[in-house]
Amino acid sequence: MTGRVKLNRVLIRINRYIAYALLLIAVVILVTGYRTTGHFAFFSRGFADITHRIHLNIAFIVLLAVHALLSIRSALLRKKIGGAYIDIMLLLIGTVFVGLFVLLVFV
């Protein structure tokens, strides 16, 4: 098995784990959103508000970008489109997207 095939398998496995993490973060976003409206009482409203507005959004966007770009990469590889240039282009697109989103959150 070549190094490229091993890398592809590892990236597919990482992509799968990221999908599970995204599901978990989506549930936590829903719970903290309900807590900010006063429906749940098992943690403070301030903690829920900060977590909901900043921390979970950034984690969600970063993981979503990585998940989407890994999925696009594997779809391109299935169509026999791939290589170092595609990987670099996807990395740049992901970095710009996440960077702009984080900049918008903190400004």
MMTF fields as JSON, N, C-alpha, C and O atoms, coordinates in Angstrom:
{
  "mmtfVersion": "1.0.0",
  "mmtfProducer": "UNKNOWN",
  "numBonds": 427,
  "numAtoms": 428,
  "numGroups": 107,
  "numChains": 1,
  "numModels": 1,
  "chainsPerModel": [1],
  "groupsPerChain": [107],
  "chainIdList": ["A"],
  "bondAtomList": [4, 2, 8, 6, 12, 10, 16, 14, 20, 18, 24, 22, 28, 26, 32, 30, 36, 34, 40, 38, 44, 42, 48, 46, 52, 50, 56, 54, 60, 58, 64, 62, 68, 66, 72, 70, 76, 74, 80, 78, 84, 82, 88, 86, 92, 90, 96, 94, 100, 98, 104, 102, 108, 106, 112, 110, 116, 114, 120, 118, 124, 122, 128, 126, 132, 130, 136, 134, 140, 138, 144, 142, 148, 146, 152, 150, 156, 154, 160, 158, 164, 162, 168, 166, 172, 170, 176, 174, 180, 178, 184, 182, 188, 186, 192, 190, 196, 194, 200, 198, 204, 202, 208, 206, 212, 210, 216, 214, 220, 218, 224, 222, 228, 226, 232, 230, 236, 234, 240, 238, 244, 242, 248, 246, 252, 250, 256, 254, 260, 258, 264, 262, 268, 266, 272, 270, 276, 274, 280, 278, 284, 282, 288, 286, 292, 290, 296, 294, 300, 298, 304, 302, 308, 306, 312, 310, 316, 314, 320, 318, 324, 322, 328, 326, 332, 330, 336, 334, 340, 338, 344, 342, 348, 346, 352, 350, 356, 354, 360, 358, 364, 362, 368, 366, 372, 370, 376, 374, 380, 378, 384, 382, 388, 386, 392, 390, 396, 394, 400, 398, 404, 402, 408, 406, 412, 410, 416, 414, 420, 418, 424, 422],
  "bondOrderList": [1, 1, 1, 1, 1, 1, 1, 1, 1, 1, 1, 1, 1, 1, 1, 1, 1, 1, 1, 1, 1, 1, 1, 1, 1, 1, 1, 1, 1, 1, 1, 1, 1, 1, 1, 1, 1, 1, 1, 1, 1, 1, 1, 1, 1, 1, 1, 1, 1, 1, 1, 1, 1, 1, 1, 1, 1, 1, 1, 1, 1, 1, 1, 1, 1, 1, 1, 1, 1, 1, 1, 1, 1, 1, 1, 1, 1, 1, 1, 1, 1, 1, 1, 1, 1, 1, 1, 1, 1, 1, 1, 1, 1, 1, 1, 1, 1, 1, 1, 1, 1, 1, 1, 1, 1, 1],
  "groupList": [{"groupName": "MET", "atomNameList": ["N", "CA", "C", "O"], "elementList": ["N", "C", "C", "O"], "formalChargeList": [0, 0, 0, 0], "bondAtomList": [1, 0, 2, 1, 3, 2], "bondOrderList": [1, 1, 2], "singleLetterCode": "M", "chemCompType": "L-PEPTIDE LINKING"}, {"groupName": "THR", "atomNameList": ["N", "CA", "C", "O"], "elementList": ["N", "C", "C", "O"], "formalChargeList": [0, 0, 0, 0], "bondAtomList": [1, 0, 2, 1, 3, 2], "bondOrderList": [1, 1, 2], "singleLetterCode": "T", "chemCompType": "L-PEPTIDE LINKING"}, {"groupName": "GLY", "atomNameList": ["N", "CA", "C", "O"], "elementList": ["N", "C", "C", "O"], "formalChargeList": [0, 0, 0, 0], "bondAtomList": [1, 0, 2, 1, 3, 2], "bondOrderList": [1, 1, 2], "singleLetterCode": "G", "chemCompType": "PEPTIDE LINKING"}, {"groupName": "ARG", "atomNameList": ["N", "CA", "C", "O"], "elementList": ["N", "C", "C", "O"], "formalChargeList": [0, 0, 0, 0], "bondAtomList": [1, 0, 2, 1, 3, 2], "bondOrderList": [1, 1, 2], "singleLetterCode": "R", "chemCompType": "L-PEPTIDE LINKING"}, {"groupName": "VAL", "atomNameList": ["N", "CA", "C", "O"], "elementList": ["N", "C", "C", "O"], "formalChargeList": [0, 0, 0, 0], "bondAtomList": [1, 0, 2, 1, 3, 2], "bondOrderList": [1, 1, 2], "singleLetterCode": "V", "chemCompType": "L-PEPTIDE LINKING"}, {"groupName": "LYS", "atomNameList": ["N", "CA", "C", "O"], "elementList": ["N", "C", "C", "O"], "formalChargeList": [0, 0, 0, 0], "bondAtomList": [1, 0, 2, 1, 3, 2], "bondOrderList": [1, 1, 2], "singleLetterCode": "K", "chemCompType": "L-PEPTIDE LINKING"}, {"groupName": "LEU", "atomNameList": ["N", "CA", "C", "O"], "elementList": ["N", "C", "C", "O"], "formalChargeList": [0, 0, 0, 0], "bondAtomList": [1, 0, 2, 1, 3, 2], "bondOrderList": [1, 1, 2], "singleLetterCode": "L", "chemCompType": "L-PEPTIDE LINKING"}, {"groupName": "ASN", "atomNameList": ["N", "CA", "C", "O"], "elementList": ["N", "C", "C", "O"], "formalChargeList": [0, 0, 0, 0], "bondAtomList": [1, 0, 2, 1, 3, 2], "bondOrderList": [1, 1, 2], "singleLetterCode": "N", "chemCompType": "L-PEPTIDE LINKING"}, {"groupName": "ILE", "atomNameList": ["N", "CA", "C", "O"], "elementList": ["N", "C", "C", "O"], "formalChargeList": [0, 0, 0, 0], "bondAtomList": [1, 0, 2, 1, 3, 2], "bondOrderList": [1, 1, 2], "singleLetterCode": "I", "chemCompType": "L-PEPTIDE LINKING"}, {"groupName": "TYR", "atomNameList": ["N", "CA", "C", "O"], "elementList": ["N", "C", "C", "O"], "formalChargeList": [0, 0, 0, 0], "bondAtomList": [1, 0, 2, 1, 3, 2], "bondOrderList": [1, 1, 2], "singleLetterCode": "Y", "chemCompType": "L-PEPTIDE LINKING"}, {"groupName": "ALA", "atomNameList": ["N", "CA", "C", "O"], "elementList": ["N", "C", "C", "O"], "formalChargeList": [0, 0, 0, 0], "bondAtomList": [1, 0, 2, 1, 3, 2], "bondOrderList": [1, 1, 2], "singleLetterCode": "A", "chemCompType": "L-PEPTIDE LINKING"}, {"groupName": "HIS", "atomNameList": ["N", "CA", "C", "O"], "elementList": ["N", "C", "C", "O"], "formalChargeList": [0, 0, 0, 0], "bondAtomList": [1, 0, 2, 1, 3, 2], "bondOrderList": [1, 1, 2], "singleLetterCode": "H", "chemCompType": "L-PEPTIDE LINKING"}, {"groupName": "PHE", "atomNameList": ["N", "CA", "C", "O"], "elementList": ["N", "C", "C", "O"], "formalChargeList": [0, 0, 0, 0], "bondAtomList": [1, 0, 2, 1, 3, 2], "bondOrderList": [1, 1, 2], "singleLetterCode": "F", "chemCompType": "L-PEPTIDE LINKING"}, {"groupName": "SER", "atomNameList": ["N", "CA", "C", "O"], "elementList": ["N", "C", "C", "O"], "formalChargeList": [0, 0, 0, 0], "bondAtomList": [1, 0, 2, 1, 3, 2], "bondOrderList": [1, 1, 2], "singleLetterCode": "S", "chemCompType": "L-PEPTIDE LINKING"}, {"groupName": "ASP", "atomNameList": ["N", "CA", "C", "O"], "elementList": ["N", "C", "C", "O"], "formalChargeList": [0, 0, 0, 0], "bondAtomList": [1, 0, 2, 1, 3, 2], "bondOrderList": [1, 1, 2], "singleLetterCode": "D", "chemCompType": "L-PEPTIDE LINKING"}],
  "groupTypeList": [0, 1, 2, 3, 4, 5, 6, 7, 3, 4, 6, 8, 3, 8, 7, 3, 9, 8, 10, 9, 10, 6, 6, 6, 8, 10, 4, 4, 8, 6, 4, 1, 2, 9, 3, 1, 1, 2, 11, 12, 10, 12, 12, 13, 3, 2, 12, 10, 14, 8, 1, 11, 3, 8, 11, 6, 7, 8, 10, 12, 8, 4, 6, 6, 10, 4, 11, 10, 6, 6, 13, 8, 3, 13, 10, 6, 6, 3, 5, 5, 8, 2, 2, 10, 9, 8, 14, 8, 0, 6, 6, 6, 8, 2, 1, 4, 12, 4, 2, 6, 12, 4, 6, 6, 4, 12, 4],
  "groupIdList": [1, 2, 3, 4, 5, 6, 7, 8, 9, 10, 11, 12, 13, 14, 15, 16, 17, 18, 19, 20, 21, 22, 23, 24, 25, 26, 27, 28, 29, 30, 31, 32, 33, 34, 35, 36, 37, 38, 39, 40, 41, 42, 43, 44, 45, 46, 47, 48, 49, 50, 51, 52, 53, 54, 55, 56, 57, 58, 59, 60, 61, 62, 63, 64, 65, 66, 67, 68, 69, 70, 71, 72, 73, 74, 75, 76, 77, 78, 79, 80, 81, 82, 83, 84, 85, 86, 87, 88, 89, 90, 91, 92, 93, 94, 95, 96, 97, 98, 99, 100, 101, 102, 103, 104, 105, 106, 107],
  "secStructList": [7, 7, 2, 2, 2, 2, 2, 2, 2, 2, 2, 2, 2, 2, 2, 2, 2, 2, 2, 2, 2, 2, 2, 2, 2, 2, 2, 2, 2, 2, 2, 2, 2, 2, 2, 2, 6, 6, 7, 7, 7, 1, 1, 7, 2, 2, 2, 2, 2, 2, 0, 0, 0, 0, 0, 2, 2, 2, 2, 2, 2, 2, 2, 2, 2, 2, 2, 2, 2, 2, 2, 2, 2, 2, 2, 2, 2, 2, 6, 6, 7, 7, 1, 2, 2, 2, 2, 2, 2, 2, 2, 2, 2, 2, 2, 2, 2, 2, 2, 2, 2, 2, 2, 2, 2, 2, 7],
  "xCoordList": [0.847, 0.0, 0.895, 1.814, 0.62, 1.46, 1.088, 0.056, 1.954, 1.725, 0.504, -0.184, 0.235, -0.918, -2.234, -3.186, -2.283, -3.495, -3.724, -4.859, -2.653, -2.779, -3.273, -4.127, -2.722, -3.152, -4.636, -5.36, -5.086, -6.499, -7.396, -8.453, -6.986, -7.784, -7.83, -8.879, -6.706, -6.682, -7.574, -8.307, -7.517, -8.351, -9.833, -10.654, -10.185, -11.588, -12.046, -13.164, -11.186, -11.525, -11.661, -12.572, -10.757, -10.854, -12.147, -12.821, -12.501, -13.731, -14.957, -15.896, -14.941, -16.058, -16.162, -17.259, -15.028, -15.04, -15.489, -16.183, -15.091, -15.521, -17.032, -17.676, -17.6, -19.06, -19.765, -20.772, -19.247, -19.841, -19.678, -20.591, -18.525, -18.308, -19.252, -19.736, -19.516, -20.451, -21.863, -22.575, -22.264, -23.582, -23.657, -24.652, -22.611, -22.572, -22.604, -23.33, -21.826, -21.807, -23.162, -23.602, -23.829, -25.153, -26.148, -26.968, -26.086, -26.977, -26.659, -27.569, -25.375, -24.993, -25.406, -25.812, -25.31, -25.764, -27.262, -27.712, -28.029, -29.475, -29.757, -30.608, -29.041, -29.275, -28.893, -29.644, -27.74, -27.344, -28.261, -28.506, -28.765, -29.72, -31.014, -31.565, -31.502, -32.691, -32.418, -33.302, -31.201, -30.887, -30.865, -31.269, -30.406, -30.397, -31.815, -32.025, -32.79, -34.175, -34.839, -35.966, -34.138, -34.64, -35.33, -35.998, -35.203, -35.923, -35.225, -35.893, -33.904, -33.165, -32.499, -32.204, -32.262, -31.664, -30.481, -30.109, -29.878, -28.782, -27.414, -26.419, -27.32, -26.116, -26.54, -27.67, -25.631, -26.011, -26.306, -25.814, -27.116, -27.496, -26.309, -26.186, -25.43, -24.244, -23.293, -22.781, -23.058, -22.203, -22.801, -22.086, -24.101, -24.767, -24.669, -24.473, -24.804, -24.761, -23.378, -23.262, -22.331, -20.968, -20.613, -20.031, -20.961, -20.659, -21.39, -20.821, -22.651, -23.474, -22.996, -22.923, -22.675, -22.331, -20.933, -20.73, -19.967, -18.576, -17.963, -17.609, -17.834, -17.02, -17.594, -16.865, -18.859, -19.447, -19.523, -19.362, -19.763, -19.834, -18.495, -18.43, -17.423, -16.1, -15.752, -15.274, -15.992, -15.701, -16.54, -16.041, -17.806, -18.69, -18.211, -18.166, -17.853, -17.422, -16.095, -15.925, -15.155, -13.867, -14.061, -13.537, -14.81, -15.034, -15.857, -15.616, -16.823, -17.623, -16.767, -16.929, -15.862, -14.981, -14.063, -13.878, -13.487, -12.603, -13.395, -12.925, -14.587, -15.431, -15.799, -15.71, -16.206, -16.594, -15.405, -15.533, -14.252, -13.095, -12.563, -12.122, -12.602, -12.2, -13.181, -12.772, -14.459, -15.45, -15.269, -15.382, -14.988, -14.73, -13.486, -13.456, -12.452, -11.218, -11.466, -10.978, -12.221, -12.464, -13.367, -13.214, -14.301, -15.137, -14.297, -14.495, -13.363, -12.487, -11.58, -11.303, -11.124, -10.286, -11.069, -10.516, -12.351, -13.175, -13.331, -13.482, -13.293, -13.394, -12.03, -11.906, -11.0, -9.624, -9.046, -8.19, -9.516, -8.963, -8.277, -8.936, -6.996, -6.303, -4.861, -4.387, -4.185, -2.773, -2.459, -3.318, -1.214, -0.743, -1.393, -1.678, -1.628, -2.225, -3.655, -4.051, -4.405, -5.772, -5.745, -6.541, -4.825, -4.716, -4.359, -4.934, -3.409, -3.014, -4.168, -4.408, -4.883, -6.02, -7.101, -7.655, -7.406, -8.415, -7.962, -8.773, -6.686, -6.165, -6.288, -6.664, -5.974, -6.084, -7.537, -7.831, -8.438, -9.858, -10.353, -11.05, -10.009, -10.431, -9.857, -10.561, -8.591, -7.954, -8.589, -8.841, -8.847, -9.476, -10.884, -11.272, -11.65, -13.02, -13.067, -13.816, -12.275, -12.262, -11.703, -12.222, -10.661, -10.086, -11.072, -11.176, -11.794, -12.792, -13.919, -14.393, -14.35, -15.412, -14.964, -15.695, -13.791, -13.278, -13.089, -13.37, -12.619, -12.494, -13.838, -13.94, -14.883, -16.221, -16.784, -17.533, -16.447, -16.957, -16.326, -17.017, -15.05, -14.348, -14.318, -13.79, -14.86, -14.883, -16.208, -16.394],
  "yCoordList": [-1.174, 0.0, 1.241, 1.354, 2.146, 3.338, 4.354, 4.244, 5.338, 6.382, 7.227, 7.702, 7.413, 8.225, 7.533, 8.189, 6.22, 5.473, 5.495, 5.646, 5.346, 5.421, 6.797, 6.918, 7.837, 9.195, 9.378, 9.979, 8.869, 8.995, 8.28, 8.796, 7.108, 6.379, 7.111, 7.165, 7.676, 8.442, 9.675, 9.997, 10.364, 11.552, 11.201, 11.963, 10.075, 9.649, 9.339, 9.683, 8.694, 8.393, 9.679, 9.8, 10.635, 11.933, 12.629, 13.211, 12.577, 13.197, 12.606, 13.327, 11.305, 10.632, 11.077, 11.336, 11.165, 11.618, 13.071, 13.442, 13.884, 15.285, 15.38, 16.245, 14.505, 14.513, 14.213, 14.846, 13.252, 12.962, 14.142, 14.456, 14.789, 15.958, 17.095, 17.819, 17.255, 18.291, 18.02, 18.947, 16.764, 16.425, 16.766, 17.321, 16.433, 16.743, 18.248, 18.72, 18.994, 20.451, 21.048, 21.997, 20.522, 21.035, 20.831, 21.709, 19.689, 19.445, 20.41, 20.952, 20.628, 21.553, 22.982, 23.74, 23.357, 24.689, 24.832, 25.877, 23.798, 23.851, 23.982, 24.772, 23.207, 23.249, 24.606, 25.169, 25.146, 26.461, 27.565, 28.55, 27.404, 28.382, 28.378, 29.439, 27.198, 27.121, 27.67, 28.265, 27.473, 27.983, 29.511, 30.122, 30.128, 31.592, 32.152, 33.292, 31.369, 31.819, 31.47, 31.89, 30.694, 30.408, 29.076, 28.866, 28.168, 26.895, 25.842, 25.063, 25.799, 24.818, 25.529, 26.721, 24.797, 25.437, 24.659, 24.88, 23.76, 22.983, 23.631, 23.063, 24.8, 25.632, 27.079, 27.366, 27.988, 29.404, 29.997, 29.524, 31.036, 31.702, 32.42, 32.454, 32.996, 33.678, 32.723, 33.021, 31.565, 30.544, 30.076, 29.916, 29.86, 29.408, 30.466, 30.137, 31.724, 32.804, 32.922, 32.995, 32.94, 33.052, 31.819, 31.932, 30.665, 29.429, 29.393, 29.01, 29.793, 29.757, 30.764, 30.444, 31.956, 33.014, 32.912, 33.225, 32.482, 32.545, 31.167, 30.786, 30.425, 29.207, 28.137, 27.557, 27.87, 26.811, 27.208, 26.361, 28.474, 28.91, 28.75, 28.289, 29.135, 29.014, 27.546, 27.171, 26.713, 25.282, 24.682, 23.877, 25.068, 24.539, 24.938, 24.097, 26.194, 26.659, 26.022, 25.622, 25.922, 25.309, 23.84, 23.39, 23.095, 21.683, 21.505, 20.575, 22.385, 22.303, 22.567, 21.897, 23.536, 23.822, 22.641, 22.258, 22.06, 20.905, 19.729, 19.05, 19.494, 18.398, 18.603, 17.673, 19.807, 20.085, 19.943, 19.361, 20.47, 20.406, 18.979, 18.596, 18.198, 16.794, 16.018, 15.144, 16.333, 15.676, 16.073, 15.235, 17.348, 17.803, 17.125, 16.722, 17.001, 16.351, 14.899, 14.435, 14.179, 12.771, 12.64, 11.697, 13.569, 13.542, 13.817, 13.184, 14.757, 15.031, 13.837, 13.544, 13.156, 11.969, 10.846, 10.094, 10.728, 9.715, 10.017, 9.101, 11.298, 11.711, 11.762, 12.252, 11.252, 11.232, 12.637, 12.868, 13.572, 14.921, 15.058, 14.974, 15.263, 15.355, 15.727, 15.898, 15.846, 16.189, 17.249, 17.69, 17.643, 18.618, 19.985, 20.689, 20.36, 21.672, 21.753, 22.778, 20.705, 20.671, 20.736, 21.453, 19.986, 20.011, 21.407, 21.886, 22.056, 23.409, 24.38, 25.234, 24.263, 25.155, 24.982, 25.969, 23.742, 23.496, 24.014, 24.55, 23.863, 24.413, 25.931, 26.5, 26.584, 28.044, 28.499, 29.459, 27.821, 28.168, 28.003, 28.877, 26.906, 26.67, 27.686, 28.163, 28.019, 28.999, 30.374, 31.057, 30.783, 32.095, 32.113, 33.085, 31.056, 31.007, 31.072, 31.868, 30.244, 30.222, 31.531, 32.065, 32.047, 33.315, 34.465, 35.268, 34.553, 35.621, 35.466, 36.459, 34.251, 34.05, 34.423, 35.106, 33.993, 34.343, 35.848, 36.426, 36.486, 37.939, 38.607, 39.579, 38.111, 38.691, 38.454, 39.291, 37.344, 37.061, 38.007, 38.494, 38.272, 39.064, 40.552, 41.308, 41.0, 42.438, 43.043, 44.247],
  "zCoordList": [0.0, 0.0, 0.0, 0.81, -0.897, -1.009, 0.06, 0.722, 0.206, 1.2, 0.879, 1.783, -0.408, -0.825, -0.455, -0.033, -0.612, -0.28, 1.231, 1.682, 2.016, 3.467, 3.896, 4.774, 3.263, 3.576, 3.277, 4.071, 2.145, 1.78, 2.786, 3.15, 3.232, 4.224, 5.55, 6.193, 5.967, 7.216, 7.103, 8.038, 5.968, 5.788, 5.759, 6.27, 5.178, 5.181, 6.604, 6.987, 7.384, 8.776, 9.598, 10.417, 9.38, 10.066, 9.673, 10.524, 8.396, 7.914, 8.607, 8.945, 8.812, 9.488, 10.952, 11.446, 11.639, 13.034, 13.148, 14.095, 12.186, 12.194, 12.006, 12.601, 11.188, 11.006, 12.327, 12.646, 13.099, 14.407, 15.362, 16.126, 15.321, 16.172, 15.785, 16.655, 14.497, 14.053, 14.563, 14.952, 14.562, 15.113, 16.603, 17.07, 17.333, 18.755, 19.001, 19.875, 18.24, 18.406, 18.04, 18.689, 17.028, 16.662, 17.8, 18.07, 18.464, 19.607, 20.741, 21.369, 21.007, 22.081, 21.724, 22.605, 20.463, 20.041, 20.304, 20.774, 20.006, 20.275, 21.774, 22.183, 22.585, 24.034, 24.603, 25.399, 24.211, 24.737, 24.215, 24.912, 22.996, 22.489, 23.284, 23.579, 23.632, 24.476, 25.875, 26.491, 26.378, 27.711, 27.726, 28.715, 26.658, 26.631, 26.637, 27.05, 26.185, 26.25, 27.574, 27.835, 28.42, 29.751, 29.912, 30.925, 28.973, 29.051, 29.898, 30.578, 29.874, 30.662, 31.829, 31.748, 32.921, 34.09, 34.651, 35.803, 33.885, 34.447, 34.266, 34.717, 33.623, 33.657, 33.504, 33.109, 33.818, 33.912, 32.536, 31.512, 32.549, 31.307, 30.674, 29.45, 31.505, 30.978, 30.279, 29.2, 30.903, 30.291, 28.969, 27.98, 28.955, 27.727, 26.637, 25.467, 27.011, 26.032, 25.392, 24.168, 26.217, 25.686, 24.861, 23.782, 25.365, 24.646, 23.31, 22.288, 23.331, 22.123, 21.086, 19.899, 21.516, 20.566, 19.986, 18.812, 20.782, 20.322, 20.145, 19.029, 21.218, 21.186, 20.278, 19.473, 20.387, 19.559, 18.094, 17.214, 17.824, 16.433, 15.734, 14.595, 16.425, 15.814, 15.594, 14.523, 16.612, 16.458, 15.335, 14.548, 15.258, 14.223, 12.835, 11.937, 12.642, 11.321, 10.923, 9.771, 11.858, 11.528, 11.145, 10.125, 11.955, 11.641, 10.371, 9.602, 10.145, 8.929, 7.689, 6.669, 7.775, 6.64, 6.36, 5.205, 7.412, 7.218, 6.64, 5.727, 7.17, 6.68, 5.21, 4.409, 4.865, 3.477, 2.535, 1.457, 2.933, 2.049, 1.896, 0.812, 2.967, 2.838, 1.959, 1.195, 2.062, 1.207, -0.258, -1.153, -0.496, -1.87, -2.426, -3.588, -1.583, -2.017, -2.398, -3.428, -1.576, -1.907, -3.136, -3.912, -3.322, -4.528, -5.772, -6.809, -5.671, -6.808, -7.113, -8.276, -6.068, -6.295, -6.96, -7.764, -6.631, -7.309, -8.795, -9.604, -9.157, -10.567, -11.244, -12.367, -10.553, -11.055, -11.213, -12.068, -10.388, -10.357, -9.007, -7.97, -9.003, -7.729, -7.934, -9.057, -6.835, -6.882, -5.858, -5.094, -5.865, -4.881, -5.087, -4.119, -6.337, -6.599, -6.052, -5.498, -6.202, -5.674, -4.154, -3.548, -3.529, -2.071, -1.566, -0.588, -2.235, -1.827, -2.027, -1.174, -3.137, -3.392, -2.329, -1.847, -1.961, -0.936, 0.427, 1.182, 0.748, 2.002, 2.038, 3.062, 0.932, 0.883, 1.002, 1.715, 0.313, 0.401, 1.827, 2.342, 2.469, 3.846, 4.813, 5.703, 4.649, 5.531, 5.378, 6.371, 4.146, 3.913, 4.492, 5.139, 4.268, 4.77, 6.284, 6.851, 6.94, 8.405, 8.951, 9.931, 8.331, 8.782, 8.691, 9.618, 7.588, 7.45, 8.461, 9.013, 8.708, 9.678, 11.081, 11.799, 11.48, 12.802, 12.917, 13.967, 11.861, 11.88, 12.063, 12.812, 11.397, 11.554, 12.951, 13.456, 13.58, 14.926, 15.941, 16.836, 15.822, 16.83, 16.552, 17.368, 15.442, 15.164, 15.477, 15.299]
}
